[in-house]
Amino acid sequence: NIDILAALGYDYLEAGFSKVALFSQAEFDAALSKVSASPVKVEAFNVMVPGNLRLTGPDVHPEEIQAYLEGAFPRAAALGGRVIVFGSGGARRIPEGWTTDEAWKQLIAYLRQCAPLCEKYGLTIAIEPLRQAETNIVHTVREGAALAAAVASPFVGVLGDTYHMHAENEPLSAFVDAKAWL
């Protein structure tokens, strides 16, 4: 739909990271051709990880995650992306019987796994706190900033989506408190 967006005067779009990652080579080549010819640029990506690729719990497979990331990051960079939004509520959802502390450590490990690819491809990850209806971990900008701080990478930060902030009754002052990681 990039041609429609261009006709409507859009400047940029936010594409689905996991969708682009799963394109066949022919689909990706066609998308790259359309984006390259368009005045509309792909600046950001959402849905970093599909729900079936587990990031928390006993069914996490770092080698599978690495293969996914190594296929997706160069495509995101080729399309001109700068930011990958890490919401992915299903992938990060803590399964029953798993502790929040263990899940937190797994999310830190995942984001540290991403950091070298971010550096290599010139991309930044923005952790997106999601409302409790969408996931059971990282609901506030404050928690997102704490996660980014724990990862301690210049390529990992946090964003504040006012929709989710409102749903969680988080004040806008959270932006001030998290300013080092925004």
Contacts in CASP RR format, 6 or more apart in sequence:
PFRMAT RR
TARGET T0000
AUTHOR 0000-0000-0000
METHOD contacts of the structure
MODEL  1
NIDILAALGYDYLEAGFSKVALFSQAEFDAALSKVSASPVKVEAFNVMVP
GNLRLTGPDVHPEEIQAYLEGAFPRAAALGGRVIVFGSGGARRIPEGWTT
DEAWKQLIAYLRQCAPLCEKYGLTIAIEPLRQAETNIVHTVREGAALAAA
VASPFVGVLGDTYHMHAENEPLSAFVDAKAWL
2 13 0 8 1.000
2 34 0 8 1.000
2 35 0 8 1.000
2 38 0 8 1.000
2 40 0 8 1.000
3 34 0 8 1.000
3 38 0 8 1.000
5 13 0 8 1.000
5 40 0 8 1.000
6 38 0 8 1.000
6 39 0 8 1.000
6 40 0 8 1.000
9 40 0 8 1.000
10 40 0 8 1.000
11 40 0 8 1.000
11 41 0 8 1.000
12 40 0 8 1.000
12 41 0 8 1.000
12 42 0 8 1.000
12 43 0 8 1.000
12 44 0 8 1.000
13 40 0 8 1.000
13 41 0 8 1.000
13 42 0 8 1.000
13 43 0 8 1.000
14 42 0 8 1.000
14 43 0 8 1.000
14 44 0 8 1.000
14 45 0 8 1.000
14 46 0 8 1.000
14 85 0 8 1.000
15 42 0 8 1.000
15 44 0 8 1.000
15 45 0 8 1.000
15 46 0 8 1.000
15 79 0 8 1.000
16 45 0 8 1.000
16 46 0 8 1.000
16 47 0 8 1.000
17 45 0 8 1.000
17 46 0 8 1.000
17 47 0 8 1.000
17 48 0 8 1.000
17 49 0 8 1.000
17 72 0 8 1.000
17 76 0 8 1.000
17 84 0 8 1.000
17 85 0 8 1.000
18 47 0 8 1.000
18 48 0 8 1.000
18 49 0 8 1.000
18 50 0 8 1.000
18 72 0 8 1.000
18 88 0 8 1.000
19 47 0 8 1.000
20 28 0 8 1.000
20 31 0 8 1.000
20 45 0 8 1.000
20 72 0 8 1.000
20 75 0 8 1.000
20 76 0 8 1.000
20 79 0 8 1.000
21 68 0 8 1.000
21 71 0 8 1.000
21 72 0 8 1.000
21 75 0 8 1.000
22 50 0 8 1.000
23 31 0 8 1.000
23 75 0 8 1.000
28 75 0 8 1.000
31 79 0 8 1.000
32 78 0 8 1.000
32 79 0 8 1.000
35 41 0 8 1.000
35 42 0 8 1.000
35 79 0 8 1.000
35 80 0 8 1.000
41 80 0 8 1.000
41 81 0 8 1.000
42 79 0 8 1.000
42 80 0 8 1.000
42 81 0 8 1.000
43 80 0 8 1.000
43 81 0 8 1.000
43 82 0 8 1.000
43 83 0 8 1.000
44 81 0 8 1.000
44 82 0 8 1.000
44 83 0 8 1.000
44 84 0 8 1.000
44 85 0 8 1.000
45 76 0 8 1.000
45 81 0 8 1.000
45 83 0 8 1.000
45 84 0 8 1.000
45 85 0 8 1.000
46 85 0 8 1.000
46 87 0 8 1.000
47 85 0 8 1.000
47 87 0 8 1.000
47 88 0 8 1.000
48 84 0 8 1.000
48 85 0 8 1.000
48 86 0 8 1.000
48 87 0 8 1.000
48 88 0 8 1.000
48 91 0 8 1.000
48 125 0 8 1.000
49 55 0 8 1.000
49 65 0 8 1.000
49 68 0 8 1.000
49 86 0 8 1.000
49 88 0 8 1.000
49 91 0 8 1.000
49 92 0 8 1.000
50 88 0 8 1.000
50 91 0 8 1.000
51 88 0 8 1.000
51 89 0 8 1.000
51 90 0 8 1.000
51 91 0 8 1.000
52 91 0 8 1.000
53 64 0 8 1.000
53 65 0 8 1.000
53 68 0 8 1.000
53 91 0 8 1.000
54 60 0 8 1.000
54 61 0 8 1.000
54 91 0 8 1.000
54 95 0 8 1.000
55 65 0 8 1.000
55 88 0 8 1.000
55 91 0 8 1.000
55 92 0 8 1.000
55 106 0 8 1.000
55 107 0 8 1.000
55 110 0 8 1.000
56 91 0 8 1.000
56 92 0 8 1.000
56 93 0 8 1.000
56 94 0 8 1.000
56 95 0 8 1.000
56 98 0 8 1.000
56 102 0 8 1.000
56 103 0 8 1.000
56 106 0 8 1.000
56 107 0 8 1.000
56 137 0 8 1.000
57 94 0 8 1.000
57 95 0 8 1.000
57 98 0 8 1.000
57 102 0 8 1.000
57 103 0 8 1.000
57 106 0 8 1.000
58 95 0 8 1.000
58 98 0 8 1.000
59 95 0 8 1.000
60 106 0 8 1.000
62 109 0 8 1.000
62 113 0 8 1.000
65 110 0 8 1.000
65 113 0 8 1.000
66 113 0 8 1.000
69 113 0 8 1.000
69 114 0 8 1.000
69 117 0 8 1.000
70 117 0 8 1.000
73 117 0 8 1.000
73 118 0 8 1.000
73 120 0 8 1.000
73 121 0 8 1.000
73 123 0 8 1.000
74 121 0 8 1.000
76 84 0 8 1.000
76 121 0 8 1.000
76 123 0 8 1.000
77 121 0 8 1.000
77 122 0 8 1.000
77 123 0 8 1.000
81 123 0 8 1.000
82 122 0 8 1.000
82 123 0 8 1.000
82 124 0 8 1.000
83 123 0 8 1.000
83 124 0 8 1.000
83 125 0 8 1.000
83 126 0 8 1.000
84 118 0 8 1.000
84 123 0 8 1.000
84 124 0 8 1.000
84 125 0 8 1.000
84 126 0 8 1.000
85 125 0 8 1.000
85 126 0 8 1.000
85 128 0 8 1.000
85 159 0 8 1.000
86 111 0 8 1.000
86 125 0 8 1.000
86 126 0 8 1.000
86 127 0 8 1.000
86 128 0 8 1.000
87 127 0 8 1.000
87 128 0 8 1.000
87 130 0 8 1.000
87 135 0 8 1.000
89 130 0 8 1.000
89 134 0 8 1.000
89 135 0 8 1.000
90 134 0 8 1.000
90 135 0 8 1.000
92 103 0 8 1.000
92 107 0 8 1.000
92 135 0 8 1.000
92 137 0 8 1.000
92 138 0 8 1.000
93 135 0 8 1.000
93 136 0 8 1.000
93 137 0 8 1.000
94 100 0 8 1.000
94 103 0 8 1.000
94 136 0 8 1.000
94 137 0 8 1.000
100 137 0 8 1.000
103 137 0 8 1.000
104 137 0 8 1.000
104 147 0 8 1.000
104 150 0 8 1.000
107 137 0 8 1.000
107 138 0 8 1.000
107 147 0 8 1.000
108 147 0 8 1.000
108 150 0 8 1.000
108 151 0 8 1.000
111 125 0 8 1.000
111 127 0 8 1.000
111 147 0 8 1.000
111 148 0 8 1.000
111 151 0 8 1.000
111 153 0 8 1.000
111 156 0 8 1.000
112 151 0 8 1.000
112 153 0 8 1.000
114 125 0 8 1.000
114 155 0 8 1.000
114 156 0 8 1.000
115 151 0 8 1.000
115 153 0 8 1.000
115 155 0 8 1.000
115 156 0 8 1.000
117 123 0 8 1.000
118 124 0 8 1.000
118 125 0 8 1.000
118 153 0 8 1.000
118 155 0 8 1.000
118 156 0 8 1.000
119 155 0 8 1.000
122 155 0 8 1.000
123 155 0 8 1.000
124 155 0 8 1.000
124 156 0 8 1.000
124 157 0 8 1.000
125 155 0 8 1.000
125 156 0 8 1.000
125 157 0 8 1.000
126 157 0 8 1.000
126 158 0 8 1.000
126 159 0 8 1.000
127 138 0 8 1.000
127 144 0 8 1.000
127 147 0 8 1.000
127 148 0 8 1.000
127 156 0 8 1.000
127 157 0 8 1.000
127 158 0 8 1.000
127 159 0 8 1.000
128 158 0 8 1.000
128 159 0 8 1.000
128 160 0 8 1.000
128 161 0 8 1.000
128 164 0 8 1.000
129 138 0 8 1.000
129 139 0 8 1.000
129 140 0 8 1.000
129 141 0 8 1.000
129 143 0 8 1.000
129 144 0 8 1.000
129 158 0 8 1.000
129 160 0 8 1.000
129 161 0 8 1.000
129 164 0 8 1.000
129 165 0 8 1.000
129 168 0 8 1.000
129 170 0 8 1.000
130 138 0 8 1.000
130 139 0 8 1.000
130 164 0 8 1.000
131 139 0 8 1.000
131 163 0 8 1.000
131 164 0 8 1.000
131 167 0 8 1.000
131 168 0 8 1.000
132 139 0 8 1.000
132 167 0 8 1.000
132 168 0 8 1.000
133 167 0 8 1.000
138 144 0 8 1.000
138 147 0 8 1.000
139 164 0 8 1.000
139 168 0 8 1.000
140 165 0 8 1.000
140 168 0 8 1.000
140 170 0 8 1.000
140 174 0 8 1.000
141 158 0 8 1.000
141 159 0 8 1.000
141 160 0 8 1.000
141 165 0 8 1.000
141 170 0 8 1.000
141 174 0 8 1.000
141 175 0 8 1.000
141 177 0 8 1.000
141 178 0 8 1.000
142 170 0 8 1.000
142 174 0 8 1.000
142 177 0 8 1.000
142 178 0 8 1.000
144 157 0 8 1.000
144 158 0 8 1.000
144 178 0 8 1.000
144 181 0 8 1.000
145 157 0 8 1.000
145 158 0 8 1.000
145 177 0 8 1.000
145 178 0 8 1.000
145 180 0 8 1.000
145 181 0 8 1.000
145 182 0 8 1.000
147 158 0 8 1.000
148 156 0 8 1.000
148 157 0 8 1.000
148 158 0 8 1.000
148 181 0 8 1.000
149 180 0 8 1.000
149 181 0 8 1.000
157 181 0 8 1.000
157 182 0 8 1.000
158 178 0 8 1.000
158 181 0 8 1.000
158 182 0 8 1.000
159 182 0 8 1.000
160 174 0 8 1.000
160 175 0 8 1.000
160 182 0 8 1.000
162 172 0 8 1.000
164 170 0 8 1.000
165 171 0 8 1.000
165 172 0 8 1.000
165 174 0 8 1.000
175 182 0 8 1.000
END
